[in-house]
């Protein structure tokens, strides 16, 4: 079963499209797929080869930056 709600490490509820910063120094866009799995995509220029690489979102490692 997947989480229906995800939070950052401060307990703030995140929504698809929010931007977060992870402990590894990356800025990510919060996404959820059709199966209900949360993941992040790197913030980068449209068309860049990094734009569709999924990253895990661990609640203890991310903080909302919007």
Secondary structure, DSSP 8 states (H G I E B T S, - for coil): ---S-EE-TT--EE-TT-EEEETTS-EEEEEE-TTS-EEEEE---TT-TTTT-EE---GGGEEE--
